[in-house]
Amino acid sequence: MISIQSLSLSLQPTGAEVNVTVRYRVVFDQIDRLFFSNGVDYTERVTLLGRDSQNLQVLGTRDFESSGWTMGDGQESKSRQQTFTMSRHELDEDIGGFNQVGIYIPNNDEIRCKVEIIPLNPPTITSGTFSLTTLFDRVLVGDDVQI
């Protein structure tokens, strides 16, 4: 099962924009690596969330191609760093206001980050029927032949 570890978020304001850097480690287990080597593609989705009281609000989402996985035994892990730019306005989830004497009081923004690994073309599971064939009145049951 894919896991995401050591998630960190850095926001660097530059004028009216904010440089967003998300760092994390993705761990693929042997089955995920087998899926990847057999044509299952993944996207790494980074979502920024603003927390206003108890509610989470989506501030922005970016998708990145997940590549570089190899077939092999055991787990494989890779460090990732995704960097993108958003406007300060997009990240202003808690807009401040004016107090009684007309002074603007900013309200701190509580920004969180969520990272998802999403299969783009997962393998399909098909159902079918199983039939048992008898030959000369002999039925194979496990390793025994019954007459």
Secondary structure as UniProt FT lines:
FT   STRAND          3..14
FT   TURN            15..16
FT   STRAND          17..28
FT   HELIX           30..37
FT   TURN            38..39
FT   STRAND          42..52
FT   TURN            53..54
FT   STRAND          55..66
FT   STRAND          76..87
FT   HELIX           88..91
FT   STRAND          97..98
FT   TURN            100..101
FT   STRAND          104..105
FT   STRAND          111..119
FT   TURN            136..137
FT   STRAND          138..141
FT   TURN            142..143
FT   STRAND          144..146
//
